[in-house]
Amino acid sequence: MANYKLILVLFAVLGVAGCSKNTVPDPEPTDTTYGSGSEGGTSEWDSPDGAGGQEIPWDDEMDEGPASVIYFEFDSSEVRPEDTETVTRHALQLADNPSASVRLEGHADERGSREYNIGLGERRAQAVRRLLLIQGASAAQISTVSFGEERPAVEGSSEDAYQQNRRVEIRYTN
């Protein structure tokens, strides 16, 4: 009989521990933007707090650094072939600048449930992360977050709006 009581207590403790809610605060996006540098081939990268910037050297053929948005097809987390060069350029910049770091923000259009879109945004961010790692960025330089459908780039229910909302934004966070 004592064993049954012990087992019941164990299940009760495990049940309470299993029901604890793990919530992750919703990170606010930074206002980090690329400015056009006065010297050819470089951009000044301003910190979000406005306390100055750090210069990140970009390849000579890029005026303001690589594009910062990767778009996806409907219900897909595969990086499109036309976007792999952009991801590669970001990876090379991260590999050449070990102090730089990025946050990959995954997004989805409004179709699908909230939960599904959070998962889809995460899969999209992870797909970009994998490509960055393969191309030479370090894992410590990359963080991911999914906003699902919660932060659309464009309001509306047209195919054009949906297409612009299926994205991963690459935000430099130093």
Wavefront OBJ file of the C-alpha trace (Angstrom):
o trace
v 0.000 0.000 0.000
v 2.875 2.379 0.750
v 4.220 1.810 -2.757
v 0.887 2.897 -4.265
v 0.945 6.125 -2.251
v 4.522 6.780 -3.344
v 3.610 6.194 -6.988
v 0.571 8.496 -6.704
v 2.692 11.249 -5.144
v 5.314 10.793 -7.868
v 2.691 11.084 -10.618
v 1.202 14.173 -8.967
v 4.622 15.874 -8.806
v 5.406 14.951 -12.397
v 1.970 16.160 -13.510
v 2.424 19.545 -11.861
v 5.958 19.877 -13.257
v 4.749 18.898 -16.720
v 1.981 21.499 -16.626
v 4.267 24.388 -15.795
v 4.023 27.005 -18.480
v 7.248 27.836 -20.301
v 6.714 31.266 -21.758
v 9.304 33.101 -23.740
v 8.977 36.870 -23.880
v 8.265 38.296 -27.303
v 11.461 40.069 -28.323
v 11.034 43.499 -29.776
v 12.571 44.039 -33.180
v 15.491 46.389 -33.277
v 15.675 49.466 -35.430
v 19.007 48.396 -36.851
v 19.287 49.555 -40.437
v 21.950 49.813 -43.042
v 22.931 53.335 -43.964
v 24.781 54.270 -47.090
v 28.385 54.786 -46.179
v 30.356 57.692 -47.540
v 33.203 55.397 -48.568
v 32.556 53.029 -51.441
v 31.935 49.458 -50.332
v 31.261 50.102 -46.654
v 28.163 50.816 -44.642
v 27.899 52.236 -41.192
v 25.822 50.068 -38.999
v 24.105 51.992 -36.223
v 23.459 50.325 -32.918
v 19.794 50.209 -31.812
v 20.441 52.571 -28.902
v 21.876 55.206 -31.222
v 25.158 55.273 -29.321
v 27.251 55.163 -32.460
v 28.047 52.513 -34.925
v 30.433 49.830 -35.854
v 31.639 49.638 -39.406
v 31.020 46.328 -41.088
v 32.928 46.026 -44.352
v 30.802 44.754 -47.214
v 31.940 43.333 -50.510
v 32.892 45.964 -53.081
v 29.978 45.219 -55.382
v 27.415 45.808 -52.628
v 26.545 49.425 -51.859
v 24.609 48.920 -48.629
v 25.240 45.312 -47.738
v 23.208 42.284 -48.752
v 19.419 42.324 -48.724
v 17.994 41.658 -45.294
v 14.780 39.825 -46.211
v 14.455 36.291 -47.544
v 11.068 35.409 -49.051
v 9.365 32.002 -49.164
v 6.754 30.208 -51.224
v 3.339 29.375 -49.761
v 3.505 26.821 -46.927
v 7.235 26.271 -47.495
v 10.361 26.648 -45.404
v 12.816 26.005 -48.237
v 15.061 28.919 -49.138
v 14.455 29.779 -52.778
v 17.450 29.333 -55.114
v 17.413 33.047 -55.959
v 17.898 33.888 -52.256
v 20.805 31.545 -51.519
v 23.369 34.098 -52.759
v 21.965 36.677 -50.341
v 22.236 34.225 -47.436
v 25.773 33.333 -48.527
v 26.786 37.003 -48.489
v 25.448 37.410 -44.948
v 27.298 34.249 -43.889
v 30.557 35.568 -45.330
v 30.101 38.874 -43.528
v 29.462 37.055 -40.252
v 32.471 34.784 -40.798
v 34.677 37.825 -41.517
v 33.305 39.738 -38.493
v 33.195 37.394 -35.474
v 31.836 40.138 -33.210
v 28.762 40.616 -35.428
v 25.557 38.736 -34.676
v 22.143 38.408 -36.260
v 18.621 37.591 -35.203
v 16.563 35.729 -37.790
v 12.902 36.726 -37.496
v 10.543 34.215 -39.128
v 7.155 35.374 -40.419
v 4.137 33.849 -42.166
v 1.071 35.196 -43.938
v -2.302 35.168 -42.199
v -3.499 31.876 -43.679
v -3.384 28.968 -41.251
v -3.819 28.851 -37.491
v -1.742 31.009 -35.164
v 0.100 27.949 -33.847
v 0.824 26.617 -37.313
v 2.177 29.982 -38.455
v 4.441 30.286 -35.404
v 5.872 26.871 -36.282
v 6.222 27.782 -39.960
v 8.027 31.031 -39.089
v 10.401 29.043 -36.873
v 11.083 26.486 -39.615
v 11.836 29.319 -42.035
v 14.239 30.990 -39.594
v 15.949 27.642 -38.949
v 16.334 27.032 -42.701
v 18.165 30.351 -43.082
v 20.208 29.575 -39.958
v 21.341 26.234 -41.410
v 22.514 27.928 -44.612
v 24.395 30.590 -42.638
v 26.149 27.879 -40.610
v 27.045 25.851 -43.700
v 28.575 28.956 -45.276
v 30.842 29.747 -42.310
v 28.916 31.756 -39.707
v 29.204 30.494 -36.141
v 26.218 29.278 -34.127
v 26.983 31.842 -31.402
v 26.359 34.650 -33.909
v 22.810 33.567 -34.781
v 19.567 33.625 -32.840
v 16.088 32.894 -34.161
v 12.576 33.969 -33.281
v 9.219 33.356 -34.939
v 6.478 35.962 -35.059
v 4.190 33.853 -37.237
v 1.473 36.076 -38.675
v 1.645 38.634 -35.850
v 3.874 41.233 -37.563
v 2.906 41.517 -41.208
v 5.076 43.615 -43.503
v 1.975 44.487 -45.543
v -1.669 44.520 -44.450
v -4.166 42.865 -46.752
v -5.477 39.583 -48.049
v -4.155 39.679 -51.595
v -1.568 37.276 -53.008
v 0.906 40.181 -53.226
v 0.464 40.929 -49.499
v 0.756 37.254 -48.622
v 3.965 36.957 -50.647
v 5.575 39.896 -48.823
v 4.606 38.492 -45.425
v 6.169 35.036 -45.995
v 9.701 36.009 -44.985
v 12.700 35.865 -42.690
v 14.212 39.198 -41.739
v 17.928 39.215 -40.976
v 18.593 41.800 -38.256
v 22.086 42.624 -37.025
v 21.971 42.922 -33.242
v 25.377 44.147 -32.022
l 1 2 3 4 5 6 7 8 9 10 11 12 13 14 15 16 17 18 19 20 21 22 23 24 25 26 27 28 29 30 31 32 33 34 35 36 37 38 39 40 41 42 43 44 45 46 47 48 49 50 51 52 53 54 55 56 57 58 59 60 61 62 63 64 65 66 67 68 69 70 71 72 73 74 75 76 77 78 79 80 81 82 83 84 85 86 87 88 89 90 91 92 93 94 95 96 97 98 99 100 101 102 103 104 105 106 107 108 109 110 111 112 113 114 115 116 117 118 119 120 121 122 123 124 125 126 127 128 129 130 131 132 133 134 135 136 137 138 139 140 141 142 143 144 145 146 147 148 149 150 151 152 153 154 155 156 157 158 159 160 161 162 163 164 165 166 167 168 169 170 171 172 173 174
